[in-house]
């Protein structure tokens, strides 16, 4: 039988940052249990956690979950790997908005998710000719959510930025 253990606020904050420790805190043991990774991934950790970038976000690495920012704010490069950011767009679907992006000379993949479903993908964009400058209209289906998640996947030495424009 497991003994009852009291955890401090520091223990809980550390546990929230490291999923394996969260399992140990929940189990009330010193053993580290295996925990499933959060959905999405981070800038430079090779795909195990989420991180946003740009205004209101953290640098790559770690599994803090995607961070949130408002529409019309530029999101700066999270670097190589996968970077996820939640964008508040202020209304639920159906609606549409413009996603403008710059992926420079190294191709990156930009995907937009609404209520967990992929609604738009740019494919890998960026090269030495047009520097990956572009924009797409993203149409959202009917739904209750007022945010979208944008996931950017890029190789080593990549650099990119994008903006989720507020629906008009």
ZISUL-V319632 format. One record per helix or strand of 2 or more residues. SS is the DSSP state (@ for helix, = for strand). FROM is the first residue (numbers start at 1). LEN is the number of residues. If there is no record, write none. Layout:
ss->SS from->FROM len->LEN
ss->SS from->FROM len->LEN
This chain:
ss->@ from->9 len->9
ss->@ from->19 len->9
ss->= from->67 len->4
ss->= from->74 len->3
ss->= from->81 len->8
ss->= from->95 len->8
ss->= from->108 len->7
ss->= from->117 len->9
ss->= from->133 len->8
ss->= from->147 len->8
ss->= from->161 len->4
